[in-house]
Amino acid sequence: MHKATLDYAKKQDELDELSNYRNLFHIPKDKHGNELIYMTGNSLGLQPKQTKAYINQELEDWANLGVEGHTEAKNPWLPYHEFLTESMANIVGAKPIEVITMNTLTANLHFMMVSFYKPTKSRYKIIIESDAFPSDKYAVESQLRHHGFDDKEDLILWKPRKNGALLHYDDLEAILKKHGNEVALIMIGGVNYYTGQYFDLKHITQLGHKHGCTVGFDCAHGAGNVALNLHDSGADFAVWCTYKYLNSGPGSLAGCFVHEKHAYRKDLNRFTGWWSHNKQTRFNMRQEFDLLPGAEGWQLSNPPILSMAAIKASLDIFNEVGIKKLTNKSKKLTGYFEFLLKQLGEDVIKIITPQNPKERGCQLSIQVLNANKALHNNLTKAGIISDWREPDVIRCAPTPLYNSFQDVYHIVDKLKDILNKKN
Ligand SMILES: *Cc1c(COP(=O)(O)O)cnc(C)c1O
């Protein structure tokens, strides 16, 4: 059977041991009731059908118990975040003491920089990737200004080479050789949102630490997408959101990792609140501050339980599948997508995401010759939800939990139609 046929795609779906997980999700439909082909799990993951029941449980307990729900709810609210920790730790390759679900992503990035960006007179610069997600860039720029430094001069950009989109470790090493003793922090997107390049976190961390810098990652495009190994990477901290690949709903709470080596450090400067205080004595209220060890010690507030319920609904699915099976399927699915795209002709379609499956997750970032936003609009008209990034990139992320080989077949088929009509 030829690989570039719908029959082949159907066969792959039959062979796929995870294909039934699609049924656990609400798939958006067009106005005629036909399922759309959803390729934007990298932007907002789809809703698990069980999310409603998880949230309803908390609404009911709140209705029936009021404040008693803190201790008497089916899932008591006081320790609710603990119900997420182990699953979250498995997803990002960390130990439970290293992981906390709290706040939102950019807020967590700032809280981490309060502790891990500690500039001195001689060591104060920050390195980020030149194509960093805007929020990350704004966050580090504002940290530089906050400490009285210059947000242009003192921000070093790790840039792609001429005519390329990807970053090379040699170039980072060259920056560090030249400026390493002035750099306080390296903060990189673990999987770049634009190109889909998945960096070798351990390699970057080792380079940074060799030059005396702290190293942190924004893993918003990594969590639930690739088998992150945060503990082994040795990174000082990491942050991520839960509304992209982790399917926990728009604006849901974010994740945060602080390496075990920092778990018991009381010397690290940080912003604190009553939720960073010892759980046993938290409600004595008049106690001297007593810091919780581990990532929990960075919490400030009692968290929004309704959002955490949605996170729990999703993590329970991840827990059942396991990140290994997920990434195995992901490699096949994205590999098939890549294969089909190449059939359209490499003179027309250029994939800027790395070809090596180890250097990417499920997302492919596609440049189409002479394309503009009209192409993206035509895809949308054809029932394909993809993501357009100026100037000329379409990002498509076939996620292994709810996308199928047939989805991937159909998107390339539609793309072919659109391109043929144009010519
Ligand atoms: C999605 C994303 C964000 C968004 O930040 P919020 O604080 O959740 O609005 C920031 N950084 C990266 C790298 C992202 O992918």
The ligand as an ORCA input file, in Angstrom:
! r2SCAN-3c Opt
* xyz 0 1
  C       2.389     30.322     25.497
  C       3.640     30.923     25.993
  C       3.624     32.008     26.886
  C       2.343     32.645     27.345
  O       2.467     33.180     28.625
  P       1.240     33.332     29.629
  O       1.850     33.928     30.823
  O       0.671     31.956     29.862
  O       0.215     34.199     28.979
  C       4.844     32.497     27.329
  N       6.014     31.948     26.926
  C       6.060     30.901     26.067
  C       7.367     30.328     25.652
  C       4.881     30.366     25.569
  O       4.928     29.346     24.702
*
